[in-house]
Amino acid sequence: MPKRILAGVVTSNQNEQTVTVSVERRYKHPLLQKTIRKSKKYRAHDEQNAFNVGDQVRIQECAPRSKTKRWEVIAS
């Protein structure tokens, strides 16, 4: 099964080798047909501490790195 890849914005890089990425999802409400924006935060592994707040990044699923990290940054 292929690994999921998501795109989002870095919202925090305070921890060593970890970034918090906010991923926004848009969909239409089934009844009202209004576009709804939902966002979710993922903690991703950043080996070189290369990414800063506000950077657009892509993250990919990986094996668990810690209690909360199941994603890794693959590109900017």
N, CA, C and O atoms as a Tripos MOL2 file, in Angstrom:
@<TRIPOS>MOLECULE
protein
  304   303    76     0     0
PROTEIN
NO_CHARGES

@<TRIPOS>ATOM
      1 N           0.8460   -1.1770    0.0000 N.3       1 MET1
      2 CA          0.0000    0.0000    0.0000 C.3       1 MET1
      3 C           0.8930    1.2430    0.0000 C.2       1 MET1
      4 O           1.8470    1.3120    0.7750 O.2       1 MET1
      5 N           0.5970    2.2280   -0.8600 N.am      2 PRO2
      6 CA          1.4500    3.4240   -0.9170 C.3       2 PRO2
      7 C           1.3150    4.2810    0.3340 C.2       2 PRO2
      8 O           0.2810    4.2830    1.0010 O.2       2 PRO2
      9 N           2.3760    5.0030    0.6330 N.am      3 LYS3
     10 CA          2.3590    5.8890    1.7900 C.3       3 LYS3
     11 C           1.6260    7.1780    1.4310 C.2       3 LYS3
     12 O           1.7500    7.6830    0.3150 O.2       3 LYS3
     13 N           0.8670    7.7020    2.3830 N.am      4 ARG4
     14 CA          0.1520    8.9530    2.1350 C.3       4 ARG4
     15 C           1.1300   10.1210    2.1370 C.2       4 ARG4
     16 O           2.0990   10.1380    2.8950 O.2       4 ARG4
     17 N           0.8580   11.0960    1.2750 N.am      5 ILE5
     18 CA          1.6560   12.3170    1.2140 C.3       5 ILE5
     19 C           0.6980   13.4880    1.3610 C.2       5 ILE5
     20 O          -0.3030   13.5710    0.6490 O.2       5 ILE5
     21 N           1.0050   14.3940    2.2850 N.am      6 LEU6
     22 CA          0.1800   15.5700    2.5330 C.3       6 LEU6
     23 C           1.0270   16.8260    2.3760 C.2       6 LEU6
     24 O           2.2440   16.7930    2.5540 O.2       6 LEU6
     25 N           0.3720   17.9330    2.0420 N.am      7 ALA7
     26 CA          1.0610   19.2170    1.9210 C.3       7 ALA7
     27 C           0.5020   20.1640    2.9680 C.2       7 ALA7
     28 O          -0.7010   20.1790    3.2290 O.2       7 ALA7
     29 N           1.3870   20.9560    3.5670 N.am      8 GLY8
     30 CA          0.9390   21.8850    4.5880 C.3       8 GLY8
     31 C           1.9770   22.9510    4.8810 C.2       8 GLY8
     32 O           2.9720   23.0920    4.1690 O.2       8 GLY8
     33 N           1.7170   23.7090    5.9600 N.am      9 VAL9
     34 CA          2.5670   24.8270    6.3560 C.3       9 VAL9
     35 C           3.1460   24.5340    7.7320 C.2       9 VAL9
     36 O           2.4360   24.0760    8.6270 O.2       9 VAL9
     37 N           4.4400   24.8000    7.8980 N.am     10 VAL10
     38 CA          5.0920   24.6090    9.1920 C.3      10 VAL10
     39 C           4.5960   25.6780   10.1580 C.2      10 VAL10
     40 O           4.6900   26.8710    9.8690 O.2      10 VAL10
     41 N           4.0630   25.2510   11.3120 N.am     11 THR11
     42 CA          3.5650   26.2000   12.3110 C.3      11 THR11
     43 C           4.4720   26.2940   13.5260 C.2      11 THR11
     44 O           4.3700   27.2450   14.3000 O.2      11 THR11
     45 N           5.3680   25.3090   13.7080 N.am     12 SER12
     46 CA          6.2810   25.3470   14.8410 C.3      12 SER12
     47 C           7.5210   24.5120   14.5280 C.2      12 SER12
     48 O           7.4320   23.4470   13.9180 O.2      12 SER12
     49 N           8.6830   25.0190   14.9610 N.am     13 ASN13
     50 CA          9.9300   24.2460   14.8150 C.3      13 ASN13
     51 C          10.7490   24.3380   16.0990 C.2      13 ASN13
     52 O          11.9790   24.3150   16.0510 O.2      13 ASN13
     53 N          10.0890   24.4410   17.2290 N.am     14 GLN14
     54 CA         10.7630   24.6570   18.5050 C.3      14 GLN14
     55 C          11.5100   23.4190   19.0110 C.2      14 GLN14
     56 O          12.5070   23.5440   19.7220 O.2      14 GLN14
     57 N          11.0350   22.2320   18.6480 N.am     15 ASN15
     58 CA         11.6810   21.0160   19.1380 C.3      15 ASN15
     59 C          12.7900   20.5640   18.1990 C.2      15 ASN15
     60 O          12.7650   20.8490   17.0020 O.2      15 ASN15
     61 N          13.7530   19.8610   18.7550 N.am     16 GLU16
     62 CA         14.8850   19.3630   17.9720 C.3      16 GLU16
     63 C          14.4260   18.2580   17.0260 C.2      16 GLU16
     64 O          13.7900   17.2950   17.4560 O.2      16 GLU16
     65 N          14.7450   18.3940   15.7440 N.am     17 GLN17
     66 CA         14.4250   17.4370   14.6840 C.3      17 GLN17
     67 C          12.9250   17.1880   14.5130 C.2      17 GLN17
     68 O          12.5300   16.1340   14.0140 O.2      17 GLN17
     69 N          12.0960   18.1350   14.9150 N.am     18 THR18
     70 CA         10.6470   17.9840   14.7880 C.3      18 THR18
     71 C          10.0230   19.2960   14.3340 C.2      18 THR18
     72 O          10.3930   20.3710   14.8070 O.2      18 THR18
     73 N           9.0710   19.1930   13.4070 N.am     19 VAL19
     74 CA          8.2800   20.3590   13.0140 C.3      19 VAL19
     75 C           6.8070   19.9930   13.1460 C.2      19 VAL19
     76 O           6.4240   18.8350   12.9790 O.2      19 VAL19
     77 N           5.9910   20.9930   13.4460 N.am     20 THR20
     78 CA          4.5500   20.8100   13.4710 C.3      20 THR20
     79 C           4.0050   21.3830   12.1700 C.2      20 THR20
     80 O           4.2520   22.5440   11.8450 O.2      20 THR20
     81 N           3.2640   20.5670   11.4270 N.am     21 VAL21
     82 CA          2.7530   20.9610   10.1200 C.3      21 VAL21
     83 C           1.2340   21.0020   10.1780 C.2      21 VAL21
     84 O           0.5930   20.0370   10.5940 O.2      21 VAL21
     85 N           0.6630   22.1270    9.7560 N.am     22 SER22
     86 CA         -0.7910   22.2740    9.6980 C.3      22 SER22
     87 C          -1.2480   21.9810    8.2770 C.2      22 SER22
     88 O          -0.8280   22.6490    7.3330 O.2      22 SER22
     89 N          -2.1110   20.9780    8.1270 N.am     23 VAL23
     90 CA         -2.6100   20.5690    6.8180 C.3      23 VAL23
     91 C          -4.0890   20.9580    6.7230 C.2      23 VAL23
     92 O          -4.9000   20.5570    7.5570 O.2      23 VAL23
     93 N          -4.4250   21.7430    5.6980 N.am     24 GLU24
     94 CA         -5.8080   22.2050    5.5200 C.3      24 GLU24
     95 C          -6.5080   21.3400    4.4840 C.2      24 GLU24
     96 O          -5.9420   20.9880    3.4490 O.2      24 GLU24
     97 N          -7.7530   21.0090    4.7930 N.am     25 ARG25
     98 CA         -8.5670   20.1810    3.9100 C.3      25 ARG25
     99 C          -9.8350   20.9590    3.5920 C.2      25 ARG25
    100 O         -10.4500   21.5240    4.4960 O.2      25 ARG25
    101 N         -10.2330   21.0000    2.3380 N.am     26 ARG26
    102 CA        -11.4620   21.6920    1.9370 C.3      26 ARG26
    103 C         -12.4270   20.7070    1.3090 C.2      26 ARG26
    104 O         -12.0370   19.8570    0.5080 O.2      26 ARG26
    105 N         -13.6940   20.8310    1.6830 N.am     27 TYR27
    106 CA        -14.7150   19.9800    1.0860 C.3      27 TYR27
    107 C         -16.0580   20.7050    1.1410 C.2      27 TYR27
    108 O         -16.2280   21.6470    1.9140 O.2      27 TYR27
    109 N         -16.9990   20.2680    0.3270 N.am     28 LYS28
    110 CA        -18.3320   20.8600    0.3150 C.3      28 LYS28
    111 C         -19.2230   20.1420    1.3180 C.2      28 LYS28
    112 O         -19.1800   18.9170    1.4350 O.2      28 LYS28
    113 N         -20.0300   20.9120    2.0380 N.am     29 HIS29
    114 CA        -21.0000   20.3430    2.9550 C.3      29 HIS29
    115 C         -22.0290   19.5690    2.1290 C.2      29 HIS29
    116 O         -22.5010   20.0860    1.1160 O.2      29 HIS29
    117 N         -22.3920   18.3460    2.5300 N.am     30 PRO30
    118 CA        -23.2780   17.5330    1.6990 C.3      30 PRO30
    119 C         -24.6590   18.1350    1.4650 C.2      30 PRO30
    120 O         -25.2370   17.9410    0.3950 O.2      30 PRO30
    121 N         -25.1910   18.8530    2.4310 N.am     31 LEU31
    122 CA        -26.5370   19.4050    2.2940 C.3      31 LEU31
    123 C         -26.5170   20.8740    1.8960 C.2      31 LEU31
    124 O         -27.2460   21.2810    0.9920 O.2      31 LEU31
    125 N         -25.7040   21.6590    2.5510 N.am     32 LEU32
    126 CA        -25.7020   23.1050    2.3220 C.3      32 LEU32
    127 C         -24.8380   23.5350    1.1440 C.2      32 LEU32
    128 O         -24.9690   24.6620    0.6660 O.2      32 LEU32
    129 N         -23.9520   22.6530    0.6650 N.am     33 GLN33
    130 CA        -23.0630   22.9410   -0.4690 C.3      33 GLN33
    131 C         -22.0970   24.0910   -0.2090 C.2      33 GLN33
    132 O         -21.5780   24.6890   -1.1510 O.2      33 GLN33
    133 N         -21.8540   24.4020    1.0540 N.am     34 LYS34
    134 CA        -20.9010   25.4460    1.4140 C.3      34 LYS34
    135 C         -19.5190   24.8110    1.5580 C.2      34 LYS34
    136 O         -19.3940   23.7050    2.0850 O.2      34 LYS34
    137 N         -18.4880   25.5030    1.0940 N.am     35 THR35
    138 CA        -17.1360   24.9950    1.2290 C.3      35 THR35
    139 C         -16.6800   25.1470    2.6710 C.2      35 THR35
    140 O         -16.7490   26.2310    3.2490 O.2      35 THR35
    141 N         -16.2150   24.0470    3.2410 N.am     36 ILE36
    142 CA        -15.7740   24.0300    4.6430 C.3      36 ILE36
    143 C         -14.2750   23.7900    4.6760 C.2      36 ILE36
    144 O         -13.7650   22.9260    3.9620 O.2      36 ILE36
    145 N         -13.5590   24.5590    5.5100 N.am     37 ARG37
    146 CA        -12.1200   24.4030    5.6880 C.3      37 ARG37
    147 C         -11.8620   23.7570    7.0360 C.2      37 ARG37
    148 O         -12.2910   24.2670    8.0720 O.2      37 ARG37
    149 N         -11.1600   22.6330    7.0190 N.am     38 LYS38
    150 CA        -10.7580   21.9720    8.2610 C.3      38 LYS38
    151 C          -9.2520   21.8280    8.2390 C.2      38 LYS38
    152 O          -8.6690   21.5620    7.1880 O.2      38 LYS38
    153 N          -8.6190   21.9990    9.3810 N.am     39 SER39
    154 CA         -7.1770   21.8230    9.4430 C.3      39 SER39
    155 C          -6.8270   20.8580   10.5660 C.2      39 SER39
    156 O          -7.5550   20.7240   11.5500 O.2      39 SER39
    157 N          -5.7090   20.2010   10.3940 N.am     40 LYS40
    158 CA         -5.2210   19.2600   11.3900 C.3      40 LYS40
    159 C          -3.7090   19.4130   11.4710 C.2      40 LYS40
    160 O          -3.0450   19.6650   10.4660 O.2      40 LYS40
    161 N          -3.1740   19.2570   12.6740 N.am     41 LYS41
    162 CA         -1.7340   19.3970   12.8720 C.3      41 LYS41
    163 C          -1.0840   18.0250   12.9670 C.2      41 LYS41
    164 O          -1.5960   17.1230   13.6300 O.2      41 LYS41
    165 N           0.0450   17.8850   12.2970 N.am     42 TYR42
    166 CA          0.8390   16.6610   12.3350 C.3      42 TYR42
    167 C           2.2440   17.0140   12.7940 C.2      42 TYR42
    168 O           2.7790   18.0600   12.4250 O.2      42 TYR42
    169 N           2.8420   16.1440   13.5990 N.am     43 ARG43
    170 CA          4.2330   16.3390   13.9980 C.3      43 ARG43
    171 C           5.0790   15.4600   13.0920 C.2      43 ARG43
    172 O           4.8520   14.2560   12.9780 O.2      43 ARG43
    173 N           6.0720   16.0940   12.4430 N.am     44 ALA44
    174 CA          6.8740   15.3940   11.4420 C.3      44 ALA44
    175 C           8.3580   15.4780   11.7800 C.2      44 ALA44
    176 O           8.8170   16.4440   12.3900 O.2      44 ALA44
    177 N           9.0960   14.4530   11.3760 N.am     45 HIS45
    178 CA         10.5350   14.3710   11.6290 C.3      45 HIS45
    179 C          11.2920   15.2120   10.6000 C.2      45 HIS45
    180 O          11.0900   15.0620    9.3950 O.2      45 HIS45
    181 N          12.1620   16.0950   11.0850 N.am     46 ASP46
    182 CA         12.9840   16.9680   10.2360 C.3      46 ASP46
    183 C          14.4330   16.7600   10.6620 C.2      46 ASP46
    184 O          14.9030   17.3910   11.6090 O.2      46 ASP46
    185 N          15.1310   15.8850    9.9700 N.am     47 GLU47
    186 CA         16.4700   15.4390   10.3840 C.3      47 GLU47
    187 C          17.4740   16.5760   10.5660 C.2      47 GLU47
    188 O          18.1860   16.6070   11.5700 O.2      47 GLU47
    189 N          17.5450   17.5220    9.6040 N.am     48 GLN48
    190 CA         18.5580   18.5840    9.6500 C.3      48 GLN48
    191 C          18.0510   19.8960   10.2460 C.2      48 GLN48
    192 O          18.7660   20.8960   10.1940 O.2      48 GLN48
    193 N          16.8690   19.9260   10.7980 N.am     49 ASN49
    194 CA         16.2800   21.1770   11.2930 C.3      49 ASN49
    195 C          16.2980   22.2520   10.2050 C.2      49 ASN49
    196 O          16.6520   23.4030   10.4600 O.2      49 ASN49
    197 N          15.9130   21.8610    8.9990 N.am     50 ALA50
    198 CA         16.0440   22.7380    7.8360 C.3      50 ALA50
    199 C          14.8490   23.6640    7.6240 C.2      50 ALA50
    200 O          14.9660   24.6500    6.8970 O.2      50 ALA50
    201 N          13.7180   23.3770    8.2300 N.am     51 PHE51
    202 CA         12.4920   24.1230    7.9230 C.3      51 PHE51
    203 C          12.1110   25.0760    9.0400 C.2      51 PHE51
    204 O          12.2630   24.7730   10.2230 O.2      51 PHE51
    205 N          11.6090   26.2410    8.6340 N.am     52 ASN52
    206 CA         11.2130   27.2820    9.5790 C.3      52 ASN52
    207 C           9.7160   27.5330    9.4980 C.2      52 ASN52
    208 O           9.0430   27.0460    8.5900 O.2      52 ASN52
    209 N           9.2030   28.2940   10.4500 N.am     53 VAL53
    210 CA          7.7770   28.6160   10.4910 C.3      53 VAL53
    211 C           7.3840   29.3490    9.2110 C.2      53 VAL53
    212 O           8.0630   30.2810    8.7800 O.2      53 VAL53
    213 N           6.2650   28.9090    8.6070 N.am     54 GLY54
    214 CA          5.7640   29.5350    7.3920 C.3      54 GLY54
    215 C           6.1670   28.8230    6.1190 C.2      54 GLY54
    216 O           5.6340   29.1400    5.0560 O.2      54 GLY54
    217 N           7.0900   27.8700    6.1840 N.am     55 ASP55
    218 CA          7.5280   27.1330    4.9910 C.3      55 ASP55
    219 C           6.4380   26.1630    4.5280 C.2      55 ASP55
    220 O           5.7760   25.5240    5.3460 O.2      55 ASP55
    221 N           6.2600   26.0590    3.2050 N.am     56 GLN56
    222 CA          5.3690   25.0580    2.6250 C.3      56 GLN56
    223 C           6.1650   23.7560    2.5230 C.2      56 GLN56
    224 O           7.2540   23.7410    1.9490 O.2      56 GLN56
    225 N           5.6360   22.6740    3.0700 N.am     57 VAL57
    226 CA          6.3370   21.3910    3.0370 C.3      57 VAL57
    227 C           5.3840   20.2680    2.6550 C.2      57 VAL57
    228 O           4.1620   20.4120    2.7120 O.2      57 VAL57
    229 N           5.9820   19.1390    2.2630 N.am     58 ARG58
    230 CA          5.2320   17.9150    2.0150 C.3      58 ARG58
    231 C           5.7090   16.8940    3.0300 C.2      58 ARG58
    232 O           6.9070   16.7710    3.2840 O.2      58 ARG58
    233 N           4.7580   16.1560    3.6140 N.am     59 ILE59
    234 CA          5.1020   15.1420    4.6040 C.3      59 ILE59
    235 C           4.5910   13.7820    4.1340 C.2      59 ILE59
    236 O           3.6080   13.6830    3.4000 O.2      59 ILE59
    237 N           5.2920   12.7360    4.5830 N.am     60 GLN60
    238 CA          4.9670   11.3730    4.1660 C.3      60 GLN60
    239 C           4.8840   10.4840    5.3930 C.2      60 GLN60
    240 O           5.6310   10.6750    6.3530 O.2      60 GLN60
    241 N           3.9830    9.5170    5.3680 N.am     61 GLU61
    242 CA          3.8680    8.5560    6.4510 C.3      61 GLU61
    243 C           5.1600    7.7640    6.6120 C.2      61 GLU61
    244 O           5.8610    7.4950    5.6370 O.2      61 GLU61
    245 N           5.4640    7.3970    7.8450 N.am     62 CYS62
    246 CA          6.6290    6.5550    8.1000 C.3      62 CYS62
    247 C           6.3520    5.7100    9.3470 C.2      62 CYS62
    248 O           5.3120    5.8610    9.9890 O.2      62 CYS62
    249 N           7.2650    4.8480    9.6730 N.am     63 ALA63
    250 CA          7.1490    4.0670   10.9030 C.3      63 ALA63
    251 C           7.2490    5.0170   12.0900 C.2      63 ALA63
    252 O           7.8840    6.0650   11.9750 O.2      63 ALA63
    253 N           6.6480    4.6850   13.2180 N.am     64 PRO64
    254 CA          6.6880    5.5840   14.3720 C.3      64 PRO64
    255 C           8.1150    5.9300   14.7990 C.2      64 PRO64
    256 O           8.9430    5.0480   15.0300 O.2      64 PRO64
    257 N           8.3840    7.2480   14.9000 N.am     65 ARG65
    258 CA          9.7050    7.7240   15.3380 C.3      65 ARG65
    259 C           9.7040    7.9970   16.8410 C.2      65 ARG65
    260 O          10.7360    7.8890   17.5030 O.2      65 ARG65
    261 N           8.5240    8.3560   17.3720 N.am     66 SER66
    262 CA          8.3870    8.6230   18.8030 C.3      66 SER66
    263 C           6.9110    8.4520   19.1640 C.2      66 SER66
    264 O           6.1270    7.9330   18.3690 O.2      66 SER66
    265 N           6.5460    8.8860   20.3500 N.am     67 LYS67
    266 CA          5.1570    8.7420   20.7970 C.3      67 LYS67
    267 C           4.1870    9.4750   19.8830 C.2      67 LYS67
    268 O           3.0780    8.9940   19.6520 O.2      67 LYS67
    269 N           4.5880   10.6390   19.3570 N.am     68 THR68
    270 CA          3.6640   11.4500   18.5610 C.3      68 THR68
    271 C           4.0410   11.5660   17.0860 C.2      68 THR68
    272 O           3.2220   12.0190   16.2860 O.2      68 THR68
    273 N           5.2460   11.1730   16.7040 N.am     69 LYS69
    274 CA          5.7080   11.3640   15.3220 C.3      69 LYS69
    275 C           5.5060   10.1080   14.4860 C.2      69 LYS69
    276 O           6.0750    9.0560   14.7780 O.2      69 LYS69
    277 N           4.6830   10.2310   13.4340 N.am     70 ARG70
    278 CA          4.4690    9.1440   12.4720 C.3      70 ARG70
    279 C           4.6470    9.6520   11.0430 C.2      70 ARG70
    280 O           4.2870    8.9610   10.0900 O.2      70 ARG70
    281 N           5.2010   10.8560   10.8890 N.am     71 TRP71
    282 CA          5.3710   11.4830    9.5810 C.3      71 TRP71
    283 C           6.7990   12.0030    9.4600 C.2      71 TRP71
    284 O           7.4550   12.2700   10.4660 O.2      71 TRP71
    285 N           7.2800   12.1460    8.2180 N.am     72 GLU72
    286 CA          8.5960   12.7350    7.9750 C.3      72 GLU72
    287 C           8.4780   13.7330    6.8270 C.2      72 GLU72
    288 O           7.6910   13.5500    5.8990 O.2      72 GLU72
    289 N           9.2790   14.7910    6.9140 N.am     73 VAL73
    290 CA          9.2870   15.8150    5.8640 C.3      73 VAL73
    291 C          10.0710   15.2860    4.6810 C.2      73 VAL73
    292 O          11.1900   14.7990    4.8410 O.2      73 VAL73
    293 N           9.4770   15.3800    3.4680 N.am     74 ILE74
    294 CA         10.1790   14.8860    2.2900 C.3      74 ILE74
    295 C          10.6250   15.9830    1.3560 C.2      74 ILE74
    296 O          11.5850   15.7870    0.6100 O.2      74 ILE74
    297 N           9.9670   17.1400    1.3630 N.am     75 ALA75
    298 CA         10.3400   18.2270    0.4390 C.3      75 ALA75
    299 C           9.7610   19.5290    0.9390 C.2      75 ALA75
    300 O           8.9010   19.5580    1.8190 O.2      75 ALA75
    301 N          10.2620   20.6190    0.3470 N.am     76 SER76
    302 CA          9.7150   21.9270    0.7010 C.3      76 SER76
    303 C           8.8240   22.4260   -0.4170 C.2      76 SER76
    304 O           8.2620   23.5170   -0.3190 O.2      76 SER76
@<TRIPOS>BOND
     1     1     2 1
     2     2     3 1
     3     3     4 2
     4     3     5 am
     5     5     6 1
     6     6     7 1
     7     7     8 2
     8     7     9 am
     9     9    10 1
    10    10    11 1
    11    11    12 2
    12    11    13 am
    13    13    14 1
    14    14    15 1
    15    15    16 2
    16    15    17 am
    17    17    18 1
    18    18    19 1
    19    19    20 2
    20    19    21 am
    21    21    22 1
    22    22    23 1
    23    23    24 2
    24    23    25 am
    25    25    26 1
    26    26    27 1
    27    27    28 2
    28    27    29 am
    29    29    30 1
    30    30    31 1
    31    31    32 2
    32    31    33 am
    33    33    34 1
    34    34    35 1
    35    35    36 2
    36    35    37 am
    37    37    38 1
    38    38    39 1
    39    39    40 2
    40    39    41 am
    41    41    42 1
    42    42    43 1
    43    43    44 2
    44    43    45 am
    45    45    46 1
    46    46    47 1
    47    47    48 2
    48    47    49 am
    49    49    50 1
    50    50    51 1
    51    51    52 2
    52    51    53 am
    53    53    54 1
    54    54    55 1
    55    55    56 2
    56    55    57 am
    57    57    58 1
    58    58    59 1
    59    59    60 2
    60    59    61 am
    61    61    62 1
    62    62    63 1
    63    63    64 2
    64    63    65 am
    65    65    66 1
    66    66    67 1
    67    67    68 2
    68    67    69 am
    69    69    70 1
    70    70    71 1
    71    71    72 2
    72    71    73 am
    73    73    74 1
    74    74    75 1
    75    75    76 2
    76    75    77 am
    77    77    78 1
    78    78    79 1
    79    79    80 2
    80    79    81 am
    81    81    82 1
    82    82    83 1
    83    83    84 2
    84    83    85 am
    85    85    86 1
    86    86    87 1
    87    87    88 2
    88    87    89 am
    89    89    90 1
    90    90    91 1
    91    91    92 2
    92    91    93 am
    93    93    94 1
    94    94    95 1
    95    95    96 2
    96    95    97 am
    97    97    98 1
    98    98    99 1
    99    99   100 2
   100    99   101 am
   101   101   102 1
   102   102   103 1
   103   103   104 2
   104   103   105 am
   105   105   106 1
   106   106   107 1
   107   107   108 2
   108   107   109 am
   109   109   110 1
   110   110   111 1
   111   111   112 2
   112   111   113 am
   113   113   114 1
   114   114   115 1
   115   115   116 2
   116   115   117 am
   117   117   118 1
   118   118   119 1
   119   119   120 2
   120   119   121 am
   121   121   122 1
   122   122   123 1
   123   123   124 2
   124   123   125 am
   125   125   126 1
   126   126   127 1
   127   127   128 2
   128   127   129 am
   129   129   130 1
   130   130   131 1
   131   131   132 2
   132   131   133 am
   133   133   134 1
   134   134   135 1
   135   135   136 2
   136   135   137 am
   137   137   138 1
   138   138   139 1
   139   139   140 2
   140   139   141 am
   141   141   142 1
   142   142   143 1
   143   143   144 2
   144   143   145 am
   145   145   146 1
   146   146   147 1
   147   147   148 2
   148   147   149 am
   149   149   150 1
   150   150   151 1
   151   151   152 2
   152   151   153 am
   153   153   154 1
   154   154   155 1
   155   155   156 2
   156   155   157 am
   157   157   158 1
   158   158   159 1
   159   159   160 2
   160   159   161 am
   161   161   162 1
   162   162   163 1
   163   163   164 2
   164   163   165 am
   165   165   166 1
   166   166   167 1
   167   167   168 2
   168   167   169 am
   169   169   170 1
   170   170   171 1
   171   171   172 2
   172   171   173 am
   173   173   174 1
   174   174   175 1
   175   175   176 2
   176   175   177 am
   177   177   178 1
   178   178   179 1
   179   179   180 2
   180   179   181 am
   181   181   182 1
   182   182   183 1
   183   183   184 2
   184   183   185 am
   185   185   186 1
   186   186   187 1
   187   187   188 2
   188   187   189 am
   189   189   190 1
   190   190   191 1
   191   191   192 2
   192   191   193 am
   193   193   194 1
   194   194   195 1
   195   195   196 2
   196   195   197 am
   197   197   198 1
   198   198   199 1
   199   199   200 2
   200   199   201 am
   201   201   202 1
   202   202   203 1
   203   203   204 2
   204   203   205 am
   205   205   206 1
   206   206   207 1
   207   207   208 2
   208   207   209 am
   209   209   210 1
   210   210   211 1
   211   211   212 2
   212   211   213 am
   213   213   214 1
   214   214   215 1
   215   215   216 2
   216   215   217 am
   217   217   218 1
   218   218   219 1
   219   219   220 2
   220   219   221 am
   221   221   222 1
   222   222   223 1
   223   223   224 2
   224   223   225 am
   225   225   226 1
   226   226   227 1
   227   227   228 2
   228   227   229 am
   229   229   230 1
   230   230   231 1
   231   231   232 2
   232   231   233 am
   233   233   234 1
   234   234   235 1
   235   235   236 2
   236   235   237 am
   237   237   238 1
   238   238   239 1
   239   239   240 2
   240   239   241 am
   241   241   242 1
   242   242   243 1
   243   243   244 2
   244   243   245 am
   245   245   246 1
   246   246   247 1
   247   247   248 2
   248   247   249 am
   249   249   250 1
   250   250   251 1
   251   251   252 2
   252   251   253 am
   253   253   254 1
   254   254   255 1
   255   255   256 2
   256   255   257 am
   257   257   258 1
   258   258   259 1
   259   259   260 2
   260   259   261 am
   261   261   262 1
   262   262   263 1
   263   263   264 2
   264   263   265 am
   265   265   266 1
   266   266   267 1
   267   267   268 2
   268   267   269 am
   269   269   270 1
   270   270   271 1
   271   271   272 2
   272   271   273 am
   273   273   274 1
   274   274   275 1
   275   275   276 2
   276   275   277 am
   277   277   278 1
   278   278   279 1
   279   279   280 2
   280   279   281 am
   281   281   282 1
   282   282   283 1
   283   283   284 2
   284   283   285 am
   285   285   286 1
   286   286   287 1
   287   287   288 2
   288   287   289 am
   289   289   290 1
   290   290   291 1
   291   291   292 2
   292   291   293 am
   293   293   294 1
   294   294   295 1
   295   295   296 2
   296   295   297 am
   297   297   298 1
   298   298   299 1
   299   299   300 2
   300   299   301 am
   301   301   302 1
   302   302   303 1
   303   303   304 2
@<TRIPOS>SUBSTRUCTURE
     1 MET1         2 RESIDUE 1 A MET
     2 PRO2         6 RESIDUE 1 A PRO
     3 LYS3        10 RESIDUE 1 A LYS
     4 ARG4        14 RESIDUE 1 A ARG
     5 ILE5        18 RESIDUE 1 A ILE
     6 LEU6        22 RESIDUE 1 A LEU
     7 ALA7        26 RESIDUE 1 A ALA
     8 GLY8        30 RESIDUE 1 A GLY
     9 VAL9        34 RESIDUE 1 A VAL
    10 VAL10       38 RESIDUE 1 A VAL
    11 THR11       42 RESIDUE 1 A THR
    12 SER12       46 RESIDUE 1 A SER
    13 ASN13       50 RESIDUE 1 A ASN
    14 GLN14       54 RESIDUE 1 A GLN
    15 ASN15       58 RESIDUE 1 A ASN
    16 GLU16       62 RESIDUE 1 A GLU
    17 GLN17       66 RESIDUE 1 A GLN
    18 THR18       70 RESIDUE 1 A THR
    19 VAL19       74 RESIDUE 1 A VAL
    20 THR20       78 RESIDUE 1 A THR
    21 VAL21       82 RESIDUE 1 A VAL
    22 SER22       86 RESIDUE 1 A SER
    23 VAL23       90 RESIDUE 1 A VAL
    24 GLU24       94 RESIDUE 1 A GLU
    25 ARG25       98 RESIDUE 1 A ARG
    26 ARG26      102 RESIDUE 1 A ARG
    27 TYR27      106 RESIDUE 1 A TYR
    28 LYS28      110 RESIDUE 1 A LYS
    29 HIS29      114 RESIDUE 1 A HIS
    30 PRO30      118 RESIDUE 1 A PRO
    31 LEU31      122 RESIDUE 1 A LEU
    32 LEU32      126 RESIDUE 1 A LEU
    33 GLN33      130 RESIDUE 1 A GLN
    34 LYS34      134 RESIDUE 1 A LYS
    35 THR35      138 RESIDUE 1 A THR
    36 ILE36      142 RESIDUE 1 A ILE
    37 ARG37      146 RESIDUE 1 A ARG
    38 LYS38      150 RESIDUE 1 A LYS
    39 SER39      154 RESIDUE 1 A SER
    40 LYS40      158 RESIDUE 1 A LYS
    41 LYS41      162 RESIDUE 1 A LYS
    42 TYR42      166 RESIDUE 1 A TYR
    43 ARG43      170 RESIDUE 1 A ARG
    44 ALA44      174 RESIDUE 1 A ALA
    45 HIS45      178 RESIDUE 1 A HIS
    46 ASP46      182 RESIDUE 1 A ASP
    47 GLU47      186 RESIDUE 1 A GLU
    48 GLN48      190 RESIDUE 1 A GLN
    49 ASN49      194 RESIDUE 1 A ASN
    50 ALA50      198 RESIDUE 1 A ALA
    51 PHE51      202 RESIDUE 1 A PHE
    52 ASN52      206 RESIDUE 1 A ASN
    53 VAL53      210 RESIDUE 1 A VAL
    54 GLY54      214 RESIDUE 1 A GLY
    55 ASP55      218 RESIDUE 1 A ASP
    56 GLN56      222 RESIDUE 1 A GLN
    57 VAL57      226 RESIDUE 1 A VAL
    58 ARG58      230 RESIDUE 1 A ARG
    59 ILE59      234 RESIDUE 1 A ILE
    60 GLN60      238 RESIDUE 1 A GLN
    61 GLU61      242 RESIDUE 1 A GLU
    62 CYS62      246 RESIDUE 1 A CYS
    63 ALA63      250 RESIDUE 1 A ALA
    64 PRO64      254 RESIDUE 1 A PRO
    65 ARG65      258 RESIDUE 1 A ARG
    66 SER66      262 RESIDUE 1 A SER
    67 LYS67      266 RESIDUE 1 A LYS
    68 THR68      270 RESIDUE 1 A THR
    69 LYS69      274 RESIDUE 1 A LYS
    70 ARG70      278 RESIDUE 1 A ARG
    71 TRP71      282 RESIDUE 1 A TRP
    72 GLU72      286 RESIDUE 1 A GLU
    73 VAL73      290 RESIDUE 1 A VAL
    74 ILE74      294 RESIDUE 1 A ILE
    75 ALA75      298 RESIDUE 1 A ALA
    76 SER76      302 RESIDUE 1 A SER
